[in-house]
Amino acid sequence: MKAQAAIVAESEVVGVATDELVLVRKIKGNTFQTVLRAKLKPEADGTTVRLTAGMDRVVLVFSCIFMVAFAVIAVAFLVAFLRVFQSFQFSAQDRKDWLFLSTPLLALIAGVGLVRLGRHVSRHDAPFLRRLLEDALDLKSAATAASRPAASRNTAESDHDIHSL
């Protein structure tokens, strides 16, 4: 298979290729690095390849669980600080300890910052991986030049022009 040959030939990438799916990522990177997924669908006139790039789904799920857990803890700390419930509240001494009270919120902010930093560092991976796979599989785009908006116009202007007709 051409995808397997491309993965083996390129020293900077590692991946898995089956008859229906190709996953490729760079070897050197971070936890939040870009993974290129190519779904292969055989058709009568050839094979349709759907490329998607983004963070690894396992990392995404774990990050979401992490963020939700710290958001719940932050809300629980806020409820205890505001003394909403009689049986669930911080003591007067605990209410003075701002570092203790802000720890879940700081962990949530640090988690979001870590994801943003990791995605920023791997921002150039998607075009590299896409070119690698397109060259290896000799892919041709199904979109025509007429259906693409002009390069000088941004998407907001294009959307406005379409809706104003």
Secondary structure, 3 states (H helix, E strand, C coil): CHHHHHHHHCCCEEEEECCCEEEEEECCCCCCCEEEEEEEEEECCEEEEEEEEEECHHHHHHHHHHHHHHHHHHHHHHHHHHCCCCCCCCCHHHHHCHHHHHHHHHHHHHHHHHHHHHHHHCCCHHHHHHHHHHHHHCCCCCCCHHHCCCCCCCHHHHHHHHHHC
